[in-house]
Amino acid sequence: MRVVHCSPRRCARASGMPTIQAAPMHDTPDVPAAREVPVHPVLVRLWRGEHVESQHRGAWVVVDERGVQQGAGNWREPVFARSSVKSLQAVPLLESGAADRYGFDAAELALALSSHSAEPIHTERVAALLARLGLSVEHLKCGPQVPLDPEARRELARRGERPSALHNNCSGKHAAFLALALHTRVAPTDYLDPSAASQRAVRAALQELTETPDEELAVAIDGCSAPTFRLPLAKLAAGIARIATPGRGSGARGAACTRMVEAVARHPELIAGNHQRLCTDLARATRGRLFPKIGAEGIYVIGRVGTGQGLALKIDDGGERALHALVIALLERLGWAEPSELAGLARYRDAQLVNRAGLVVGRTEVLIDASR
């Protein structure tokens, strides 16, 4: 992979036009004129031979306690955070005392933050947690999902079993939501209701940690049926930075963040999986100094533990092909991981495109356009 550190002007030439101006609708006077829509810079290009075949646009931003430090694209533009905010959503579980009441250990807390691969280490723990709550897989509203882990998929097929909600990559979060619901006297059937006390606490914690007022926050339904939040990319980065810097929090909030950071450091295999999962591999390679989390549709966040720094990025087309390459390139640029730590993650930024016959036919190029 070739990484290019370029000026905004140079990257604008490489990326194409910076904005698209929609044509005015003269024949529909009751429809407001469309505003100028920002076009994010090209961040990743795929070459076939000597020509660009595909390109991926997006935005990224780095923040610290003083605000935005650098980035590319429009980091003020809101994005759906998807699963990248699971740690923020878990704060009320800890602050309310629900985690202690139901005996969450570090492994179960890591699962609450996870988008897991449905390996036995994940599904068996979620099932045990549900049993301790007096509940079962039938109470999970996330829906069934084929395991993300190839070995788990094959084993399920070998046994002739169908996937269940336990295999859903969000089942750990849902078990945690159920614990919070029981603790706040919300019926298990209502644990995803945005108006329920438990989900109101989740939303409040997210808004506090990201400093996002009601007018800047939109709510929709995620792929797992839980509420999902849309907020500016820079505020998403700030939220993960606060989670990963527990020493600067106070009281129950600081203690909650400490427990989550320690859970990820101790159990990186539970936040994603043991086979080709970037979150697990990053947390493991850096021995917990990075607090990473993927979100669907091209979202990724990383908190640099104990520093007040956070990174958030969004690939416009939602693809992981560009996402993984960009994450590794940004960590190299920012110096957040040692070269020896990133060396083992080269497969996520493969420099070559190889066809089915084993021929090298192209390469990946990352363009890092820092506009500040």
RABEL-V889258 format. One record per helix or strand. SS is the DSSP state (a for helix, b for strand). FROM is the first residue (numbers start at 1). LEN is the number of residues. If there is no record, write none. Layout:
ss: <SS;SS>
from: <FROM;FROM>
len: <LEN;LEN>
//
This chain:
ss: <b;a;b;b;b;b;b;b;a;a;a;a;a;a;a;a;a;a;a;a;b;b;a;a;a;a;a;b;b;b;a;a;a;b;b>
from: <2;8;19;37;42;51;67;78;82;91;98;106;120;137;150;165;171;188;197;214;218;227;233;246;251;268;278;290;299;309;320;339;346;352;360>
len: <5;8;2;2;7;14;6;3;8;5;4;7;13;3;9;3;13;3;14;3;4;6;11;3;16;4;8;6;6;7;15;5;4;3;10>
//
